[in-house]
Amino acid sequence: MFRLVLSNFAKSKLLLLLLCRLYLSGFNVLFSYLTQLGLGTIENGAQGTLFQVAAYMIGGALLYIFFYYVYSLNLAKVFQETSQFIVQKLVQSFINKRDSQEQTTEGEAVNLIHTDATNISLFLSSGLLPLLDTSLSLLVGVVYVMSMNQVIGSVFIFGGLLIGLGNYLLTFKMEMAYEDYMLAADQNYNFYEQLFRIMPIVKIFKISDWLYRKQVQFFSSREKHFNQYNGYYANSLSLTEGGVITFEIISLAVGLYLVIAGQLEMAVLLGIWNAGLGSIIYPLSDLPSLWNYFVQYRSSAKRVTTKWLEDQASGQAQTREELPEKAGKGITLENVSFSYQDKPVFNQVNFRFEPKGIHFLVGPSGSGKSTLLNLILGVYVPHEGRIVFDQANEVLGQETIGYVPQKVSFFNTSLRSNLLMGRTVSDQQIEAVCTALNIWEVVEQLPKGLDTVYGEDIKLSNGQIRRLAVARALLSGAYWILLDEPFSDLDRENQGYLMTCLRELRDHSFIIVTHTSDMIQANDRVIEVQSL
C-alpha cells in the first residue's frame, strides 16, 4: 500500500519535502548552537562576533519561514492527491469486480472511500512526514547533546527510550480496538444506506421506535470499541506528557549540578538543555498523535489492500480468452452452472441467443430470469462453463451490451450527462431516440431542457424515468440491449411506444425479462427460463 501510494508522486516533490524537513528538523539544534556561541561571545566581550551570530540567527529564521511555507503548501497537495488516488483506485475496484455475490456493502464502500481513504492520506501528510521530522530531530539532537556532554545526553536518551517504548506497547492495543470500531462503523453506515432506500416504508409502517432501537444498538457497539481505543490513546497522552515534564526537570537538575561542580559552563548548559528539550524531549510529546495516525493508517491500509486484492482475484478469475472467430453477434452459454446461496439455479446450460430480433425471458418469480441477465452482463460469474460473445471474441462483452435495470438510478448531474455517460452524441440523435420513446416532450418542458440537473430541477414519474433509462441504453451504441422488467412502471400506451421503438431498431438485439406476455408477437423468441 505504502509503496503503491508513493509511486503516484513525482520524485522531485518527495525530494523537496524531504529537504524542507531536514532544515526544519535541524533548526532547533542550529539555533541552540548559535545561542551557545552568542553567550560565549558576551562573556569574552567579542562584540563583532555577537553581531555576526545575530545576523546568522535572523537569516536562519527567515530561511525557516520560507521552508515552512514551501513545506506546508506541498503537504496540502500531497493530502489531496493521495486521497484522490486512493478513492479512484477503490471506485475502479468496485466497478471491475464482477461477482456481485461478494460485493462490498454500500455502508462499507462509503466508509472505505470516506474514512479509510482520509486516514491513509492523513498519515502520509500529517503522520509519516512529521514522524520523519521527529526522527531527524532526535538524531540531530542526540548527536549534538552527546558531543557536548555525555551525562546530560544519557539522561535525555534514557527518557526518550522510556517514553517511546511505552507508546509503542500501547499502539498494538489501539490498533485492535480501532479495527473493531471500523467494522462496527461499516454496519452502522450500511444501516443508514438501507434506511434511506426504504424511507417510504418507514413512513407508512411508522416504525420509528424500532429504528431508534436499532440505531442505539449500532451506536452502542461503535461507542464500546471507540471508548477502548480512546482509553489507550489517553494513556499514551498521559504517559508522554508526564514523561516529558519529568525528564525536563531531571535534565535541568543534572545540568545545574554539573555547573555547580565546575564540570560544565552555564552557557554550554543552556545550549545543551535547549537542544535536548527542543530536539529530543518535546518532539516526543507528538508521539501519541503520530501513533494515532499510524494506527488508523494501518487499520485502513489493511481494509483497502484486502479489498484491492479481492477484486484483483475476482478479475483474474475472468480472464478474457481468445476464441475462434465466429460470424454474427450471438451470445452462447456453454455448460453454464450457477448457484445462489448454495441453491442451484442453472446446471450445465447450453443455449444460444441468436443476433437480431427480440428475446423474451419468461417464467415464474424465482425461476432465474434476472440471474440469467446478470450472468450475461458479467455481474455474476458462472461457477462452471462460460458465456461467449461472438463479435467481441471474448468471455466478457460489456462493450457490446446496454442495460436497463429494474431499479433505475441517475446521477445528480445534467440530464444530457446522464443519458450519454461521457459519450459523444448529437442533440439530434438524443431527440430522435427520446421522441421514439414518447419522452421528448417531457424533456423539452424541463427548465433547461437536456441541461436540467436531475434531482434538483426535475420531478418525473417512475414511467418517465424508466423511458429515460431505455433511452440511455439505446444511446450507448451497444448491439445487445438487456431490459429487466421494463414494463413495470409504464402504462399500456407507453408500453406500446417502447415496443414499437425496439422493433424498429433493426441494428440491435434485445433480451427482455418480463412477467407479462401482452407485448410478445409471433416472430419474437420466447425462452422459458425454468426449462433451460
MIDOKOL-701056 format. One record per residue (C-alpha): residue number from 1; x, y negated, z negated. Coordinates in steps of 0.25 Angstrom, whole numbers, plus 5000, padded with zeros to 4 digits. Each point is the difference from the previous one (the first is absolute). Layout:
<sekols>
<sekol NUM <X Y Z>>,
...
</sekols>
This chain:
<sekols>
<sekol 1 <5000 5000 5000>>,
<sekol 2 <5011 4990 4996>>,
<sekol 3 <5008 5003 5012>>,
<sekol 4 <4989 4999 5009>>,
<sekol 5 <4995 4987 4995>>,
<sekol 6 <5014 4994 5000>>,
<sekol 7 <5002 5004 5015>>,
<sekol 8 <4988 4990 5003>>,
<sekol 9 <5009 4988 4997>>,
<sekol 10 <5011 4994 5008>>,
<sekol 11 <5014 5003 4993>>,
<sekol 12 <5003 4985 5001>>,
<sekol 13 <4988 4997 4991>>,
<sekol 14 <5004 5010 4990>>,
<sekol 15 <5015 4995 5000>>,
<sekol 16 <4995 4986 4998>>,
<sekol 17 <4992 5004 4988>>,
<sekol 18 <5012 5008 4994>>,
<sekol 19 <5009 4988 5002>>,
<sekol 20 <4991 4991 4993>>,
<sekol 21 <4998 5009 4988>>,
<sekol 22 <5015 5002 4999>>,
<sekol 23 <5002 4985 4998>>,
<sekol 24 <4988 4998 4991>>,
<sekol 25 <5004 5012 4991>>,
<sekol 26 <5014 4995 4999>>,
<sekol 27 <4996 4986 4997>>,
<sekol 28 <4999 5001 4985>>,
<sekol 29 <5014 5006 4999>>,
<sekol 30 <5005 4989 5009>>,
<sekol 31 <4993 4989 4991>>,
<sekol 32 <5005 5007 4987>>,
<sekol 33 <5015 5000 5005>>,
<sekol 34 <4999 4985 5005>>,
<sekol 35 <4994 4997 4986>>,
<sekol 36 <5011 5007 4993>>,
<sekol 37 <5010 4993 5009>>,
<sekol 38 <4994 4986 4997>>,
<sekol 39 <5000 5002 4985>>,
<sekol 40 <5015 5004 5002>>,
<sekol 41 <5003 4987 5007>>,
<sekol 42 <4993 4992 4990>>,
<sekol 43 <5009 5006 4989>>,
<sekol 44 <5012 4997 5009>>,
<sekol 45 <4996 4986 5003>>,
<sekol 46 <5001 5003 5016>>,
<sekol 47 <4989 4990 5004>>,
<sekol 48 <5003 5002 5015>>,
<sekol 49 <4998 5015 4999>>,
<sekol 50 <4987 4998 4993>>,
<sekol 51 <4994 4992 5011>>,
<sekol 52 <5004 5011 5010>>,
<sekol 53 <4993 5010 4991>>,
<sekol 54 <4988 4991 5000>>,
<sekol 55 <5000 4999 5015>>,
<sekol 56 <5001 5015 5002>>,
<sekol 57 <4988 5002 4990>>,
<sekol 58 <4992 4990 5008>>,
<sekol 59 <5004 5006 5014>>,
<sekol 60 <4997 5014 4994>>,
<sekol 61 <4986 4996 4995>>,
<sekol 62 <4997 4994 5014>>,
<sekol 63 <5004 5013 5007>>,
<sekol 64 <4991 5007 4990>>,
<sekol 65 <4988 4992 5003>>,
<sekol 66 <5003 5003 5015>>,
<sekol 67 <5002 5015 4999>>,
<sekol 68 <4988 5001 4991>>,
<sekol 69 <4991 4993 5010>>,
<sekol 70 <5005 5009 5012>>,
<sekol 71 <4998 5012 4991>>,
<sekol 72 <4986 4996 4996>>,
<sekol 73 <4996 4997 5014>>,
<sekol 74 <5005 5013 5005>>,
<sekol 75 <4995 5008 4988>>,
<sekol 76 <4985 4996 5003>>,
<sekol 77 <5002 5004 5015>>,
<sekol 78 <5005 5014 4995>>,
<sekol 79 <4988 5002 4992>>,
<sekol 80 <4990 4996 5011>>,
<sekol 81 <5008 5009 5011>>,
<sekol 82 <5001 5012 4990>>,
<sekol 83 <4985 4999 4997>>,
<sekol 84 <4996 4999 5014>>,
<sekol 85 <5009 5011 5005>>,
<sekol 86 <4995 5010 4989>>,
<sekol 87 <4985 4996 5003>>,
<sekol 88 <5003 5002 5015>>,
<sekol 89 <5006 5014 4998>>,
<sekol 90 <4989 5004 4990>>,
<sekol 91 <4989 4996 5010>>,
<sekol 92 <5007 5007 5011>>,
<sekol 93 <5001 5013 4992>>,
<sekol 94 <4985 4999 4997>>,
<sekol 95 <4997 4998 5015>>,
<sekol 96 <5009 5011 5004>>,
<sekol 97 <4996 5011 4990>>,
<sekol 98 <4990 5008 5008>>,
<sekol 99 <4995 5010 4989>>,
<sekol 100 <4989 4993 4993>>,
<sekol 101 <4997 5011 4990>>,
<sekol 102 <5013 4995 4994>>,
<sekol 103 <4997 4985 5002>>,
<sekol 104 <5004 4990 4990>>,
<sekol 105 <4988 4995 4992>>,
<sekol 106 <4996 4985 5002>>,
<sekol 107 <5004 4996 4986>>,
<sekol 108 <5014 5007 5001>>,
<sekol 109 <5002 4993 5013>>,
<sekol 110 <4997 4986 4994>>,
<sekol 111 <5009 5003 4988>>,
<sekol 112 <5011 5004 5009>>,
<sekol 113 <4999 4988 5010>>,
<sekol 114 <4998 4990 4989>>,
<sekol 115 <5006 5005 4987>>,
<sekol 116 <5011 5009 5004>>,
<sekol 117 <5005 4992 5012>>,
<sekol 118 <5001 4988 4991>>,
<sekol 119 <5007 5008 4989>>,
<sekol 120 <5011 5004 5010>>,
<sekol 121 <5001 4986 5006>>,
<sekol 122 <5001 4994 4986>>,
<sekol 123 <5011 5010 4996>>,
<sekol 124 <5009 4996 5012>>,
<sekol 125 <4998 4985 4998>>,
<sekol 126 <4998 4999 4985>>,
<sekol 127 <5006 5013 4995>>,
<sekol 128 <5011 5005 5008>>,
<sekol 129 <5008 4987 5003>>,
<sekol 130 <4998 4995 4986>>,
<sekol 131 <5005 5013 4995>>,
<sekol 132 <5012 4998 5010>>,
<sekol 133 <5002 4986 4994>>,
<sekol 134 <5000 5006 4986>>,
<sekol 135 <5010 5011 5004>>,
<sekol 136 <5009 4990 5006>>,
<sekol 137 <4999 4990 4988>>,
<sekol 138 <5003 5012 4990>>,
<sekol 139 <5012 5004 5009>>,
<sekol 140 <5006 4986 5001>>,
<sekol 141 <4996 4997 4985>>,
<sekol 142 <5007 5012 4995>>,
<sekol 143 <5013 4998 5008>>,
<sekol 144 <5001 4986 4995>>,
<sekol 145 <4997 5002 4986>>,
<sekol 146 <5009 5012 4998>>,
<sekol 147 <5011 4992 5007>>,
<sekol 148 <4998 4989 4990>>,
<sekol 149 <4998 5008 4987>>,
<sekol 150 <4998 5015 4999>>,
<sekol 151 <4994 5000 4986>>,
<sekol 152 <4988 4991 5004>>,
<sekol 153 <5000 5007 5014>>,
<sekol 154 <4998 5013 4993>>,
<sekol 155 <4988 4994 4991>>,
<sekol 156 <4993 4995 5013>>,
<sekol 157 <5002 5014 5007>>,
<sekol 158 <4995 5008 4988>>,
<sekol 159 <4988 4991 4999>>,
<sekol 160 <4997 5001 5015>>,
<sekol 161 <5001 5015 5000>>,
<sekol 162 <4991 5002 4989>>,
<sekol 163 <4989 4991 5006>>,
<sekol 164 <5002 5006 5013>>,
<sekol 165 <4999 5014 4995>>,
<sekol 166 <4987 4997 4992>>,
<sekol 167 <4993 4994 5013>>,
<sekol 168 <5005 5012 5008>>,
<sekol 169 <4993 5010 4991>>,
<sekol 170 <4987 4992 4999>>,
<sekol 171 <5000 5000 5016>>,
<sekol 172 <4996 5014 5001>>,
<sekol 173 <4988 4999 4991>>,
<sekol 174 <4996 4987 5007>>,
<sekol 175 <5001 5007 5014>>,
<sekol 176 <4991 5012 4996>>,
<sekol 177 <4989 4991 4993>>,
<sekol 178 <5000 4991 5013>>,
<sekol 179 <4998 5012 5009>>,
<sekol 180 <4988 5004 4992>>,
<sekol 181 <4995 4986 5000>>,
<sekol 182 <5001 4999 5015>>,
<sekol 183 <4992 5013 5002>>,
<sekol 184 <4989 4995 4991>>,
<sekol 185 <5000 4987 5008>>,
<sekol 186 <4999 5008 5013>>,
<sekol 187 <4987 5007 4995>>,
<sekol 188 <4995 4986 4995>>,
<sekol 189 <5002 4993 5013>>,
<sekol 190 <4994 5012 5008>>,
<sekol 191 <4987 4999 4991>>,
<sekol 192 <4999 4985 5003>>,
<sekol 193 <5001 5003 5015>>,
<sekol 194 <4989 5010 4999>>,
<sekol 195 <4992 4991 4991>>,
<sekol 196 <5000 4989 5011>>,
<sekol 197 <4996 5010 5011>>,
<sekol 198 <4988 5005 4993>>,
<sekol 199 <4996 4987 4994>>,
<sekol 200 <4986 5001 5006>>,
<sekol 201 <4998 5013 4993>>,
<sekol 202 <5005 4994 4987>>,
<sekol 203 <4989 4988 5001>>,
<sekol 204 <4989 5009 5004>>,
<sekol 205 <5002 5011 4989>>,
<sekol 206 <5004 4990 4990>>,
<sekol 207 <5012 5008 4994>>,
<sekol 208 <5008 4988 4995>>,
<sekol 209 <5000 5007 4986>>,
<sekol 210 <5006 5013 5006>>,
<sekol 211 <5010 4991 5008>>,
<sekol 212 <5004 4993 4988>>,
<sekol 213 <5003 5013 4992>>,
<sekol 214 <5009 5005 5012>>,
<sekol 215 <5007 4987 5000>>,
<sekol 216 <5003 5000 4985>>,
<sekol 217 <5005 5015 5002>>,
<sekol 218 <5010 4996 5011>>,
<sekol 219 <5004 4987 4993>>,
<sekol 220 <5003 5008 4987>>,
<sekol 221 <5009 5010 5008>>,
<sekol 222 <5008 4988 5006>>,
<sekol 223 <5000 4993 4987>>,
<sekol 224 <5006 5012 4993>>,
<sekol 225 <5011 5002 5009>>,
<sekol 226 <5003 4985 5001>>,
<sekol 227 <5001 4999 4985>>,
<sekol 228 <5010 5011 5000>>,
<sekol 229 <5008 4993 5011>>,
<sekol 230 <4999 4987 4993>>,
<sekol 231 <5004 5005 4987>>,
<sekol 232 <5013 5006 5006>>,
<sekol 233 <5002 4986 5007>>,
<sekol 234 <4998 4993 4986>>,
<sekol 235 <5010 5009 4994>>,
<sekol 236 <5010 4997 5010>>,
<sekol 237 <4998 4985 4999>>,
<sekol 238 <5001 5000 4984>>,
<sekol 239 <5013 5009 5001>>,
<sekol 240 <5006 4991 5010>>,
<sekol 241 <4997 4986 4994>>,
<sekol 242 <5004 5005 4986>>,
<sekol 243 <5013 5006 5005>>,
<sekol 244 <5003 4987 5008>>,
<sekol 245 <4998 4992 4987>>,
<sekol 246 <5008 5010 4991>>,
<sekol 247 <5012 5000 5009>>,
<sekol 248 <5000 4985 5003>>,
<sekol 249 <5002 4998 4985>>,
<sekol 250 <5010 5012 4998>>,
<sekol 251 <5008 4995 5011>>,
<sekol 252 <5001 4986 4995>>,
<sekol 253 <5003 5005 4986>>,
<sekol 254 <5012 5008 5005>>,
<sekol 255 <5005 4989 5009>>,
<sekol 256 <4999 4990 4988>>,
<sekol 257 <5008 5010 4991>>,
<sekol 258 <5011 5001 5011>>,
<sekol 259 <5001 4985 5000>>,
<sekol 260 <5001 4999 4985>>,
<sekol 261 <5010 5011 5000>>,
<sekol 262 <5008 4992 5011>>,
<sekol 263 <4999 5010 5010>>,
<sekol 264 <4991 4992 5010>>,
<sekol 265 <4999 4985 5003>>,
<sekol 266 <4986 4994 4999>>,
<sekol 267 <5001 4995 5015>>,
<sekol 268 <5002 5015 5004>>,
<sekol 269 <4989 5005 4991>>,
<sekol 270 <4990 4990 5006>>,
<sekol 271 <5004 5005 5014>>,
<sekol 272 <4999 5014 4997>>,
<sekol 273 <4987 4999 4992>>,
<sekol 274 <4993 4992 5011>>,
<sekol 275 <5005 5010 5010>>,
<sekol 276 <4996 5012 4992>>,
<sekol 277 <4986 4995 4997>>,
<sekol 278 <4997 4995 5014>>,
<sekol 279 <5006 5011 5008>>,
<sekol 280 <4999 5012 4990>>,
<sekol 281 <4989 4998 4989>>,
<sekol 282 <4990 4991 5007>>,
<sekol 283 <4999 5008 5013>>,
<sekol 284 <4996 5012 4991>>,
<sekol 285 <4988 4993 4996>>,
<sekol 286 <4995 5001 5014>>,
<sekol 287 <5001 5016 4999>>,
<sekol 288 <4986 5002 4996>>,
<sekol 289 <4994 4993 5012>>,
<sekol 290 <5010 5006 5009>>,
<sekol 291 <4997 5014 4995>>,
<sekol 292 <4985 4996 5001>>,
<sekol 293 <5002 4997 5015>>,
<sekol 294 <5008 5013 5002>>,
<sekol 295 <4990 5009 4993>>,
<sekol 296 <4989 4994 5009>>,
<sekol 297 <5008 5001 5012>>,
<sekol 298 <5004 5015 4997>>,
<sekol 299 <4985 5004 4998>>,
<sekol 300 <4996 4992 5012>>,
<sekol 301 <5011 5005 5009>>,
<sekol 302 <4996 5015 4996>>,
<sekol 303 <4986 4997 5004>>,
<sekol 304 <5003 4993 5013>>,
<sekol 305 <5011 5010 5004>>,
<sekol 306 <4991 5012 4997>>,
<sekol 307 <4989 4994 5009>>,
<sekol 308 <5010 4998 5011>>,
<sekol 309 <5006 5014 4999>>,
<sekol 310 <4985 5006 5000>>,
<sekol 311 <4997 4992 5012>>,
<sekol 312 <5013 5004 5008>>,
<sekol 313 <4997 5014 4997>>,
<sekol 314 <4986 4999 5005>>,
<sekol 315 <5005 4993 5012>>,
<sekol 316 <5010 5011 5003>>,
<sekol 317 <4989 5011 4999>>,
<sekol 318 <4994 4994 5012>>,
<sekol 319 <5012 4998 5009>>,
<sekol 320 <4996 4998 5015>>,
<sekol 321 <5002 5011 5009>>,
<sekol 322 <5004 5001 5014>>,
<sekol 323 <4989 5007 5008>>,
<sekol 324 <4998 5004 5014>>,
<sekol 325 <4994 4989 5008>>,
<sekol 326 <4985 5002 5002>>,
<sekol 327 <4991 4994 5010>>,
<sekol 328 <4989 4992 4994>>,
<sekol 329 <4997 4993 4987>>,
<sekol 330 <4994 5011 4992>>,
<sekol 331 <5002 5004 4985>>,
<sekol 332 <5003 5014 4996>>,
<sekol 333 <4998 5007 4987>>,
<sekol 334 <5010 5012 4999>>,
<sekol 335 <4997 5010 4989>>,
<sekol 336 <4997 4988 4990>>,
<sekol 337 <4997 5004 4986>>,
<sekol 338 <4997 4990 4989>>,
<sekol 339 <4995 5001 4986>>,
<sekol 340 <4995 4989 4991>>,
<sekol 341 <5002 5001 4985>>,
<sekol 342 <5002 5015 5002>>,
<sekol 343 <4987 5001 5008>>,
<sekol 344 <5002 5006 5014>>,
<sekol 345 <4994 4990 5010>>,
<sekol 346 <5006 5005 5013>>,
<sekol 347 <5007 5014 5003>>,
<sekol 348 <5008 5002 5013>>,
<sekol 349 <4992 4991 5008>>,
<sekol 350 <5003 4999 5015>>,
<sekol 351 <4993 4990 5007>>,
<sekol 352 <5002 4989 5011>>,
<sekol 353 <4994 4987 5002>>,
<sekol 354 <5000 4997 5015>>,
<sekol 355 <5002 4986 5005>>,
<sekol 356 <4989 4991 5005>>,
<sekol 357 <4986 5000 4994>>,
<sekol 358 <4994 5000 4986>>,
<sekol 359 <5002 5011 4990>>,
<sekol 360 <4990 5000 4988>>,
<sekol 361 <5004 5007 4987>>,
<sekol 362 <4988 5005 4993>>,
<sekol 363 <4996 5009 4988>>,
<sekol 364 <4995 4999 4986>>,
<sekol 365 <5007 4992 4990>>,
<sekol 366 <5012 5006 4995>>,
<sekol 367 <5003 5008 5012>>,
<sekol 368 <5013 4993 5003>>,
<sekol 369 <4996 4990 5011>>,
<sekol 370 <5008 4988 4993>>,
<sekol 371 <5011 5010 4996>>,
<sekol 372 <5002 5004 5015>>,
<sekol 373 <5000 4985 5004>>,
<sekol 374 <5011 4997 4989>>,
<sekol 375 <5008 5012 5005>>,
<sekol 376 <5000 4994 5014>>,
<sekol 377 <5003 4986 4995>>,
<sekol 378 <5012 5006 4993>>,
<sekol 379 <4995 4996 4986>>,
<sekol 380 <4999 5014 4996>>,
<sekol 381 <5011 5010 5004>>,
<sekol 382 <4996 5014 5004>>,
<sekol 383 <5005 5011 4990>>,
<sekol 384 <5003 5009 5012>>,
<sekol 385 <5000 4997 5015>>,
<sekol 386 <5001 4987 5007>>,
<sekol 387 <4991 4990 5008>>,
<sekol 388 <5006 4996 5014>>,
<sekol 389 <4997 4988 5008>>,
<sekol 390 <5003 5003 5015>>,
<sekol 391 <5004 4986 5005>>,
<sekol 392 <5007 4996 4987>>,
<sekol 393 <5009 5012 5001>>,
<sekol 394 <5001 5001 4985>>,
<sekol 395 <4993 5005 4988>>,
<sekol 396 <4996 4987 4995>>,
<sekol 397 <4993 4991 5010>>,
<sekol 398 <4996 4987 4992>>,
<sekol 399 <5003 4991 5012>>,
<sekol 400 <4989 5007 5008>>,
<sekol 401 <4989 4999 4989>>,
<sekol 402 <4991 4989 4996>>,
<sekol 403 <4991 5003 4987>>,
<sekol 404 <4987 4995 4994>>,
<sekol 405 <4999 5005 4986>>,
<sekol 406 <4987 5002 4992>>,
<sekol 407 <5004 4988 4990>>,
<sekol 408 <5004 4988 5008>>,
<sekol 409 <5011 4991 4995>>,
<sekol 410 <5005 4987 5005>>,
<sekol 411 <5012 4991 4996>>,
<sekol 412 <4998 4986 4994>>,
<sekol 413 <5004 4993 5013>>,
<sekol 414 <4994 4995 5013>>,
<sekol 415 <4990 5009 5007>>,
<sekol 416 <5010 4999 5012>>,
<sekol 417 <5011 5006 4992>>,
<sekol 418 <4991 5011 4994>>,
<sekol 419 <4996 5004 5014>>,
<sekol 420 <5013 5000 5007>>,
<sekol 421 <5010 5004 4988>>,
<sekol 422 <5012 4994 5007>>,
<sekol 423 <4996 5004 5014>>,
<sekol 424 <5000 4990 5011>>,
<sekol 425 <4986 5000 5006>>,
<sekol 426 <4993 4989 5008>>,
<sekol 427 <4987 4993 4994>>,
<sekol 428 <4993 5004 5013>>,
<sekol 429 <5003 5015 4996>>,
<sekol 430 <4995 4998 4986>>,
<sekol 431 <4988 4993 5005>>,
<sekol 432 <4997 5012 5010>>,
<sekol 433 <5001 5011 4989>>,
<sekol 434 <4992 4992 4990>>,
<sekol 435 <4989 4997 5010>>,
<sekol 436 <4999 5015 5003>>,
<sekol 437 <4998 5003 4986>>,
<sekol 438 <4990 4989 4998>>,
<sekol 439 <5008 4992 4990>>,
<sekol 440 <5006 4988 5008>>,
<sekol 441 <4988 4991 4997>>,
<sekol 442 <5003 5002 4985>>,
<sekol 443 <5015 4997 5002>>,
<sekol 444 <4996 4987 5008>>,
<sekol 445 <4991 4995 4989>>,
<sekol 446 <5011 5001 4989>>,
<sekol 447 <5006 4987 4996>>,
<sekol 448 <5013 5002 5007>>,
<sekol 449 <4997 5011 5009>>,
<sekol 450 <5011 5010 5001>>,
<sekol 451 <5009 4991 4991>>,
<sekol 452 <4990 5001 4989>>,
<sekol 453 <5006 5006 4988>>,
<sekol 454 <4994 5014 4995>>,
<sekol 455 <4996 5000 4986>>,
<sekol 456 <4999 4984 4998>>,
<sekol 457 <4991 4995 5011>>,
<sekol 458 <4994 5013 5005>>,
<sekol 459 <4987 5006 4994>>,
<sekol 460 <4997 5012 5009>>,
<sekol 461 <4991 5012 4999>>,
<sekol 462 <5005 5014 4999>>,
<sekol 463 <4995 5003 5014>>,
<sekol 464 <5008 4988 5006>>,
<sekol 465 <5012 5004 4992>>,
<sekol 466 <4999 5014 5006>>,
<sekol 467 <4999 4995 5014>>,
<sekol 468 <5012 4991 4998>>,
<sekol 469 <5008 5012 4995>>,
<sekol 470 <4996 5007 5013>>,
<sekol 471 <5005 4988 5008>>,
<sekol 472 <5013 5000 4992>>,
<sekol 473 <5002 5015 5004>>,
<sekol 474 <4997 4997 5015>>,
<sekol 475 <5009 4988 5001>>,
<sekol 476 <5012 5009 4994>>,
<sekol 477 <5001 5006 5014>>,
<sekol 478 <5000 5014 4995>>,
<sekol 479 <4996 5011 5009>>,
<sekol 480 <4993 5008 4989>>,
<sekol 481 <4990 4993 4991>>,
<sekol 482 <4995 5007 4988>>,
<sekol 483 <4988 4995 4993>>,
<sekol 484 <4995 5006 4986>>,
<sekol 485 <4985 4998 4998>>,
<sekol 486 <4999 4987 5009>>,
<sekol 487 <4985 5000 5000>>,
<sekol 488 <4998 5000 4985>>,
<sekol 489 <4999 4984 4999>>,
<sekol 490 <4994 4998 5014>>,
<sekol 491 <4985 4998 5003>>,
<sekol 492 <4994 5008 5012>>,
<sekol 493 <5003 4988 5010>>,
<sekol 494 <5015 4999 4996>>,
<sekol 495 <5002 5015 5000>>,
<sekol 496 <4995 4999 5015>>,
<sekol 497 <5010 4988 5003>>,
<sekol 498 <5011 5008 4994>>,
<sekol 499 <4998 5013 5007>>,
<sekol 500 <4998 4992 5013>>,
<sekol 501 <5013 4993 4998>>,
<sekol 502 <5007 5013 4998>>,
<sekol 503 <4994 5007 5012>>,
<sekol 504 <5005 4989 5009>>,
<sekol 505 <5014 5001 4996>>,
<sekol 506 <5005 5010 5009>>,
<sekol 507 <5014 4999 4997>>,
<sekol 508 <4999 5004 4985>>,
<sekol 509 <4995 5013 4993>>,
<sekol 510 <4993 5000 4987>>,
<sekol 511 <4998 5009 4988>>,
<sekol 512 <4988 4997 4992>>,
<sekol 513 <4996 5005 4986>>,
<sekol 514 <4985 4999 4998>>,
<sekol 515 <4988 5006 4992>>,
<sekol 516 <4990 4996 5011>>,
<sekol 517 <4998 5006 5014>>,
<sekol 518 <4992 4989 5005>>,
<sekol 519 <5011 4994 5008>>,
<sekol 520 <5005 5013 5006>>,
<sekol 521 <4998 5002 5015>>,
<sekol 522 <5001 5012 5009>>,
<sekol 523 <5014 4997 5005>>,
<sekol 524 <5006 4998 4987>>,
<sekol 525 <5008 5011 4993>>,
<sekol 526 <4994 5004 4986>>,
<sekol 527 <5010 5007 4990>>,
<sekol 528 <4993 5008 4989>>,
<sekol 529 <5012 4998 4990>>,
<sekol 530 <4996 5011 4990>>,
<sekol 531 <5001 5010 5012>>,
<sekol 532 <5014 4996 5003>>,
</sekols>
